[in-house]
Amino acid sequence: MKDYNQPPLAVTVEQAATMLSLSRAKVYLLMDEGRLDYIKIDTARRVPVDAIYEFVEQHRKRATAS
């Protein structure tokens, strides 16, 4: 039996932008620069949720180290 209450493994660029409080263009830029991991399914890009958490954690560490 499938459990449809599981959180998503990956989200759209628009959803990632909302989660990060960034513009969609900025998320595309971060992906193109290799700063935010993503997967590609045919022509669609999806951002793994764990990549969003890793991105935030890396920037949190940089902010506290400065």
Order of alpha helices (4+ residues) and beta strands (2+ residues): beta-alpha-alpha-beta-beta-alpha
